[in-house]
Amino acid sequence: MADEAAADGAAREGSRAAGAGAGGTGSGAGAGTRASRDTGAGASTDRGTDTGAGTTSGAPSPGTPGTPGTPDAADAPDAPDTPDAPVREYRMTELAEAAGITVRTLRFYRERKLIRPPRREGRIAWYDEHHLARLRTIAALLERGHTLNGIAELAEAFEHGRGVAEVLGIDRPSEETPVRLSPEELADHFAGEVTAENLAAALDLGYLALDGDEIVHLSRRLLDVSASLVRQGVPLATVLEAGSRVREHTDALAGLFLTVMRPHTPPGGLEKLRPLAKAVVEAELSMALDRHIAAAEGTTGGGGGGGGGDEAGDQRS
């Protein structure tokens, strides 16, 4: 525990000193020059013969005018249209500098399996933009009070998460707006409630899916409602459990709607009846809430206020 607390404190201090993770999205600050460059033992075999700037995967470093074999700008022909640019790659020291941490910290994160192993080319380890994004996420989560153990559990949950297409089973919801979030933005929505258990539950339920280094919440409305409930004091675990039960009932309602209406609907006409089905469910849910709220608060519909007055009169008699 003492070692873990010391590691968390050192990581947070290094993150603050370098400015990593600022801005909440993990895409802005954190690429500045480190206050002190890690040297000496930090090179080891991961650095190998590293010199100069990083390179790109599968392509030589671009030439400069005046270099033998490289045409000057005035003599060069118009460059043809090219497909997507090659993936940017970093040596260990370059990645650490871009993330605003020391090489020693980077090694520690790798040993804790907080980042994926690098691609190796001989004795040189190559890291890419996905590693950089993960490092910025770690820095941002540390700043928000998460521990390294907690971040490791979150990372494991992400690794076992499903992609958007797998969760949906369709291209996208017809009436819902998906929301893209970084892990730290998700933590901001549910302050103190983003645990590995809750994350796994949300992934299993299908509220969250993964798209590269981003998280996709499949419904803006459900995200906003869930966050509002948590702000009002309802634990996120309780919200997710309720969401799972609601999913069961709404699936049953949708199945009932189709069973009843399909025999009486021409081909292609079911979609036109969607607003009617939603109106029925909304009206029935509203009346059911009336009944349950009245029962929970010990009132009856229509005469709640008068009852209180009669009781007061009886007490005066």
C-alpha positions, -999 to +999 in steps of 0.1 A: +000+000+000+028+024+009+046+016-024+014+021-043+007+055-026+042+066-033+040+056-069+006+074-073+020+105-057+051+105-079+031+100-110+007+129-101+036+152-093+054+144-126+021+149-144+015+183-128+051+194-134+049+186-171+014+199-176+002+165-189-035+158-191-046+194-188-078+204-206-098+172-199-098+158-234-063+144-233-055+159-267-041+193-258-014+199-232+012+173-223+034+175-253+056+203-239+093+200-231+101+182-199+116+202-171+145+177-168+154+152-195+158+116-183+193+104-191+217+076-182+200+043-173+169+054-191+183+045-225+188+007-221+178-016-249+146+003-256+165+032-269+193+012-286+209+035-311+181+061-310+191+095-323+172+124-337+134+127-342+109+099-345+100+083-377+069+070-394+060+034-399+070+019-432+083+051-447+117+069-447+120+103-431+111+131-456+140+147-473+149+184-472+157+207-501+194+206-510+199+170-498+214+147-524+187+127-541+159+151-529+146+177-554+143+213-543+109+227-540+112+247-572+122+216-592+099+191-576+069+180-596+034+183-581+030+157-555+003+131-564-026+126-541-017+100-514-038+079-491-038+083-454-006+096-439+017+069-423+013+063-386+035+084-364+059+064-343+081+073-313+112+060-297+109+056-259+125+090-251+104+108-277+072+093-264+080+102-228+088+138-239+056+141-259+036+128-229+054+150-205+067+122-183+101+107-176+114+076-193+115+059-159+078+066-154+070+053-189+089+021-181+069+018-148+036+022-167+046-005-192+056-029-164+022-024-148+006-031-182-010+003-183+000+006-219+003-021-246+037-035-255+055-015-282+063-028-317+099-040-318+124-037-346+156-054-336+166-038-303+145-007-308+110-003-294+085+018-314+054+034-299+025+051-317-002+076-312-024+051-293+003+048-267+005+086-264-033+089-261-032+063-233-004+081-214-024+114-216-054+095-203-034+081-174-022+116-165-057+130-166-072+103-145-044+107-119-052+144-117-088+134-110-079+113-080-077+078-095-050+054-083-027+035-106-044+003-094-078+017-103-065+029-137-050-006-144-084-021-137-101+004-160-076-004-187-083-041-184-121-035-187-114-014-218-094-042-234-123-066-230-149-041-242-169-045-274-168-023-305-197-001-316-209-024-344-209-054-321-229-037-295-255-022-318-260-051-342-271-023-366-253+006-382-266+031-355-297+038-335-325+054-356-335+080-330-305+083-306-274+104-309-241+086-299-216+106-279-178+102-282-159+106-250-123+102-238-119+081-206-112+113-187-144+130-200-164+100-189-148+103-155-159+140-154-195+130-162-196+106-132-172+120-107-159+093-083-182+067-098-162+054-128-149+021-114-138-010-132-170-027-120-193+001-132-174+004-165-177-034-171-215-032-163-220-003-188-200-022-215-220-054-209-253-035-210-244-018-242-245+018-230-208+021-238-188+007-267-152+013-279-139+029-311-101+029-311-090+051-281-124+067-277-155+056-258-189+059-275-220+062-253-248+051-276-274+076-264-270+113-256-303+111-237-294+081-216-260+097-208-275+129-197-302+112-176-276+088-160-253+117-151-283+137-136-293+108-114-257+104-101-256+142-094-288+138-074-271+111-052-281+078-069-251+056-071-240+048-107-241+010-099-278+014-090-285+034-121-269+007-143-288-021-125-321-002-131-311+003-167-306-034-171-341-041-158-356-014-179-339-029-210-356-063-203-391-046-200-386-024-231-375-054-252-406-072-241-428-042-250-412-039-284-418-076-290-454-073-279-459-043-303-446-063-332-466-094-324-498-075-322-493-051-351-475-072-377-505-092-389-524-060-395-496-040-411-485-040-448-449-047-456-427-018-447-454-002-426-442-010-391-418+019-389-447+043-395-464+029-363-434+036-341-447+070-328-480+053-318-462+026-299-440+052-281-471+073-272-488+043-257-458+034-236-453+070-224-489+074-214-490+041-196-457+049-178-470+083-168-501+069-152-482+041-136-458+066-120-489+085-107-501+054-090-468+044-075-458+078-064-492+083-047-488+050-029-452+057-018-462+091-004-495+079+011-518+101-010-547+094-033-554+109-066-577+139-069-584+145-032-550+146-016-552+183-006-588+181+008-579+151+029-552+170+047-577+198+055-603+174+069-577+159+091-568+193+104-604+201+111-609+168+130-579+177+152-595+211+160-628+196+170 
